[in-house]
């Protein structure tokens, strides 16, 4: 980069737990890739180590040349385990080029006749320049034993959600194959597409050839219209009658769940001189929204639907219902779903006979029904959870999870046995424990009920979460995982750490976890293996 920036990075913390032979020498190397500006500057290394024996000495070299010696600078007796500590700052002028790889080597030596143990080494480094700009940009260079380049984690720094648009496209095509060419596909994108980003998901579904979208409110629908989504949109929830003119203006379809709403919508549509497209909602057993039609309500329900479909200013394009237990196992749930479907078909048959015309779109198949009840596909299906690759049916159907939630290790500390971790002290270390702090907490969407009950995934396997989850961070156990450093990626859920398992531990469904990912968590959209968009929903 041609602009004068500063780079800063944190080196790997090494925890060694074995005795050294007298006179033993050990070196650690930090490789800085060739991205150093073509200018003179200062390489500042802040070095810290803990050792039982105060006679240990340290030296630092840059590109093979000595840059000063570091001796024990202080004693730390804050606990019984760490009885010695050293910290020092080394300065030296240093000039490099963009093509030069710079190697910093730290060597520690234990003199003859001594014994003991080196507990850890940590190295911080900074490439500093005089700046003529009012701001600084910090970028990680490298860590001990490993060269790195700019990654998504470094760009987003704290925690982020990766949205795999290729996985979404894969799921769409798989579901299309399942339902057949003659059945239309409605993509449910309410609640910001369950946290995945409704605009981005809708753009892709529109490109792939989906037939309809569904949202919960007029605000969600208008957001899509203002972002170049032109395909049909159905509002599943309530819209005040005062908004009918906007529904007509933006060509949005509205669900009608009772005769009173049909009358209100008709009156408002006539006032503004337009026609509102509607889908009739039938309550067949969800006991939520819809015309009551079961049992003694059948006749009044059918009559009410017929009346609503005949009102001026309304165009009844479709009719739908919602299954309550189609995703649940057991014979009772199967019978209940079959009863709902049978009632829905009887209502449609009677209404169409009385009206003398057919509904263009009959739909009832939600996620559970798409997976288990192919007879319910009718004219259109409405998969929600399945589209995003979650739930018990996803694996059966070969679907992929779309969201991967990640964070990084911000700090690592080593605690002796008996140390209480986080609020309330619900977890205490049983032995010397390497604890990592990750900047992901309940304000980001990490349910506090999961405290001390789950694990996050590192490159060296699952790391148990320890202590109570805090608002902005939580702690994980990295004991024995020496390859996991400050800056290492950690997966909260995704391809390596199933969201289904995490939801089960929380006593909820995967939907709730993805919807809970808060607006301060950036979404990183990936297509064909490349980042195509980044979105942060904070005001700015």
Secondary structure, 3 states (H helix, E strand, C coil): CCCCCCEEEECCCEECCCECCCCCEEEEEEEECCCCCCCEEEEEEEEEEEECCCCCEEEEEECCEEEEEECCCECCCCCCCCCCEEEEEEEEEEECCCCCCEEEEEEEECCCCCCCEEEEEEEEEEEECCCCCCCCCCCCCEEECEECCCCHHHHHCCEEEEEEHHHHHHHHHHHHHHHCCCCEEEEECHHHHHCCCHHHHHHHHHHHCCCEEEECCHHHHHHHHCCCCCCEEEECCCCCHHHHHHHHHCCCEEEECCHHHHHHHHHHHHHCCCCEEEEEEEECCCCCCCEECCHHHHHHHHHHHHHHHHCCCEEEEEEECCCCCCCCCCHHHHHHHHHHHHHHHHHHHHHHHHHCCCCCEEEEECHHHHHHCHHHCCCEECCCHHHHCCCHHHHHCCCCCCEEEEEEEEEEEEECCCCEECHHHCEECCCCEEEEEECCCCCCCCCHHHCCCCEEEECCEEEEEECCCCCCCEEEECCCCCCCCCCCEEEEECCCCCHHHHHHHHCCCHHHHHHHCCCCCEEEEEECCEEEEEECCCCC
